[in-house]
Amino acid sequence: MAKEPPNDAKPEQPIIINAQYIKDLSFEAPGAPGIFGKLQEMAPEMNVNVSVGANPIQDKTFETVLDIKAECKIKEELAFVIELEYAGVFTINVPEEHIQVVLLVECPRLLFPFARNIIADVSRDGGFQPVMLNPLDFGAMLQARIKEAQKETEKESIDKTK
């Protein structure tokens, strides 16, 4: 009975991180230094928006970008604003039907802790309390995005039939 040669080929990893980097970073404190006194008197209002995008680079290589904007206001006065685009280049070895989920859920999940740390450091280095972002559910974000796209498609098809 002939033996099969040993299979030394390692299975491909589904996600390979090739690089991660700050694509764009901005911090502004237009109300400084006067805003620091107001922060002692009133609690600030924080507003954080996060979006995720992906771009193809080569055959199985993609860039995923986390776009985070954090604004801190006291009443209507802007204390500070942080804008961060944090990106990663990934090689994706999954079936075609799973690529969107991997790019918009799994890749951002891998990038988020690094982006969260940058936001915290920049806000602290700007003279404010560190902005500590809570963990995000990128799966729910993708589902909301899909539902919104479906609503738009339905609305467009209704408008065309009128």
C-alpha positions in Angstrom: 0.0 0.0 0.0 1.5 3.3 -1.1 1.7 6.1 1.4 0.6 9.6 0.4 3.3 12.2 0.7 3.0 14.3 3.8 1.0 17.5 3.2 3.3 20.2 4.5 1.2 22.9 2.9 -0.2 25.1 5.6 -3.8 26.2 5.0 -4.1 29.9 4.1 -5.0 32.2 6.9 -8.4 33.8 6.2 -7.2 37.3 7.2 -3.6 38.5 6.9 -2.7 42.0 8.2 -0.2 43.5 5.8 -0.1 47.0 7.3 -2.0 49.3 9.6 -1.5 53.1 9.7 -2.9 56.5 10.4 -4.2 57.8 7.1 -5.4 61.2 8.5 -5.4 62.7 12.0 -6.7 66.1 13.1 -7.1 67.6 16.5 -8.6 71.1 17.0 -9.3 72.9 20.3 -10.8 76.2 19.0 -12.1 77.3 22.4 -8.8 76.9 24.3 -7.8 78.2 26.7 -11.1 79.6 27.9 -12.9 76.3 27.5 -10.9 74.7 30.3 -12.6 76.9 32.9 -16.0 76.0 31.5 -15.1 72.3 31.7 -14.7 72.8 35.5 -18.3 74.2 35.7 -20.3 72.0 33.3 -20.2 68.5 32.0 -19.3 68.3 28.3 -21.4 66.7 25.7 -19.6 64.1 23.6 -20.7 63.1 20.1 -18.8 60.3 18.3 -19.5 59.0 14.8 -17.8 56.0 13.3 -18.0 54.7 9.8 -16.2 51.9 7.9 -15.2 51.7 4.3 -13.2 49.3 2.2 -11.3 49.7 -1.1 -9.8 47.0 -3.3 -6.1 47.2 -3.9 -5.2 44.0 -5.8 -6.6 40.5 -6.3 -7.2 39.5 -2.7 -5.8 42.6 -1.0 -8.0 45.3 0.4 -7.8 48.5 2.5 -10.3 48.9 5.3 -10.6 52.4 6.8 -12.1 53.3 10.1 -13.3 56.9 10.1 -13.9 58.3 13.6 -15.0 61.8 14.5 -15.3 62.8 18.1 -16.7 66.2 19.1 -16.8 67.6 22.6 -19.1 70.6 23.3 -20.1 72.7 26.3 -23.6 74.0 25.4 -23.0 75.1 21.8 -19.2 75.9 22.2 -16.8 73.4 20.6 -14.2 72.3 23.1 -12.4 70.0 20.7 -12.8 67.8 17.7 -10.7 64.8 16.7 -10.9 63.3 13.3 -9.1 60.0 12.6 -8.9 57.8 9.6 -7.2 54.6 10.7 -6.6 52.0 8.0 -5.2 48.6 7.4 -4.2 46.6 4.4 -5.5 43.0 4.5 -5.1 40.0 2.4 -8.4 38.1 2.5 -8.6 34.4 1.8 -12.3 33.6 2.1 -15.0 32.7 -0.3 -16.3 35.6 -2.4 -19.7 35.7 -0.6 -17.9 36.4 2.8 -15.6 39.2 1.7 -17.9 42.0 2.5 -18.5 40.8 6.0 -14.8 40.2 6.6 -13.9 43.7 5.3 -16.6 45.6 7.1 -16.8 43.6 10.4 -13.7 41.5 11.1 -11.1 43.9 9.7 -12.5 46.9 11.6 -12.7 44.7 14.8 -8.9 44.1 14.4 -8.2 47.8 13.8 -10.5 49.3 16.5 -8.3 48.9 19.6 -5.4 50.8 17.9 -7.7 53.6 16.8 -9.3 53.7 20.2 -5.9 54.2 21.8 -5.0 57.0 19.4 -8.2 58.9 20.1 -7.6 58.5 23.9 -4.0 59.7 23.6 -4.7 62.7 21.3 -7.6 64.0 23.5 -5.4 63.6 26.6 -2.4 65.2 24.9 -4.7 68.1 23.9 -5.3 68.9 27.6 -8.6 67.2 28.0 -9.8 64.0 29.7 -9.0 61.0 27.5 -11.9 60.0 25.2 -12.5 56.3 25.9 -14.5 54.8 23.1 -16.7 51.8 24.0 -16.4 48.6 22.0 -18.4 48.7 18.8 -20.6 46.1 17.2 -19.4 46.2 13.6 -21.8 43.4 12.7 -24.8 45.5 13.8 -23.3 48.5 11.9 -23.2 46.4 8.7 -26.7 45.2 9.2 -28.0 48.8 9.6 -26.0 49.8 6.5 -27.6 46.9 4.5 -31.1 47.8 5.7 -30.6 51.4 4.8 -29.4 50.4 1.3 -32.5 48.2 0.9 -34.8 51.1 1.9 -33.1 53.3 -0.7 -33.5 50.7 -3.4 -37.1 50.2 -2.5 -37.7 53.9 -2.5 -36.0 54.3 -5.9 -38.1 51.4 -7.4 -41.3 53.0 -6.0 -40.3 56.4 -7.4 -39.7 54.8 -10.9 -43.1 53.2 -10.9 -44.8 56.6 -10.3 
